[in-house]
């Protein structure tokens, strides 16, 4: 017995010190090709030969450089209490985020379960059996006597697998990588949630500003219509001009319902995102504050590859690759024998009064092994399948990284280009306002017909709305850029 215990202990120690079959995981070293930053620059009033705005010279560029610190809690840059409260509420109440946290809990327990494979498996069982045989049964025939007997049995059975070829260690590695991936999933859920809240909030404020612009233009157009109608009623007006003014008013009024529907959609969407009942935010967010959400212009010195690699979804893809690499080792370990130390001890007696005596004690211990010699190629096929899945995971990681890089470039290009569009629209709105005043004066003095007033008012509404949308897009694009860089992980 002593020799068996010593041999088993040495075999176990040797197994723990040996290598694990399968590939030893190395993080991927994929390096995207270098490319210039898609920066349109900050526009100046100087024009190019084709009439476009020039980018500011480096010395005159007022933009601040985006840093990891500045995007960690990007929503705080807006100094908006309502937005900050929405983000804070979502962290504790958003159902999708809470579900991601539950998946993390599941991954933690999976890791605990994987660690249990290193420990012996012990079970306790016990039986009591009473048997009886009549004198006429075959076993008692001829004796003339019946027989009744008791059998008491209880004991522990233990099995300990010696992880000689590392299959259990690879399973633990896979569970560790799975836990890391689940943590990345929680972080990705938060980054996406914070960006969605910011996007929906800015969309809401932009829609509310568009409503303000439409109502202001509706008032202007209504005043024009009232004057023309009053003059017509006095017998000195132009009926055609009155009807033109009226359809101008109604056309503008017709834009309001769609904007109100969009406002309702944004308010309800925010309520769902922060985990409250749709309709609960209307009182607080229904009125447009007198403020602006466009941040100071920002720029990237380069696309920060380290930030992109550190995005939660990219890290999750890398962790999935690590888990699949371990899965190859698990599959390969089935090609090799498995060694066990088996033992049992307990009590066995036919009399209850002697069940706990020394004479009733029994025990056994010894090694065993199993080796699947022939499985029709199933084990090799399974290993090759896992290897292919590992190659697929490597490609998925490369795709995740390049996709993230593309998202960052697209968002930055959209952000910087929108400033050029916004500056042009500012000039257009100023000209449209002047055109409305001039066309009104010319019409009143009989120098132009009412079509000029009509066109000027319609153009003003169109351009003011485009300017409002452009301001919103500047902010939406910078939020998209923060998200593309993995911003929002301060929590």
Secondary structure, DSSP 8 states (H G I E B T S, - for coil): -HHHHHHHHHHHHHHHHS--SS--------------------EEEEE-TTS-EEE--GGG---EE--HHHHTTGGGGG--HHHHHHHHHHHHH-HHHHHHHHHHHHHHHHHHHHHGGGS-EEEEEEEEEEEEE-TTSTTTTTT---EEEEEEEEEEEEEEEE-SSSHHHHHHHHHHHHHHHHHHHHHHHHHHHHHHHHHHHHHHHHHHHHHHHHHHHHHHHHHHHHHHHHHHHTT-S-HHHHHHHHHHHHHHHHHHHHHHHHHHHHHHHHHHHTTS-TTTTHHHHSS--S-------EE-SS--HHHHHTSHHHHHHHHHHHHHHHHHHHHHHTTS-EEEEEEEEEEEESSGGGTTSGGGEEEEEEEEEE-----TTHHHHHHHHHHHHHHHHHHHHHHHHHHHHHHHHHHHHHHHHHHHHHHHHHHHHHHHHHHHHHHHHHHHTTSS-HHHHHHHHHHHHHHHHHHHHHHHHHHHHHHHHHHHTT--TT-
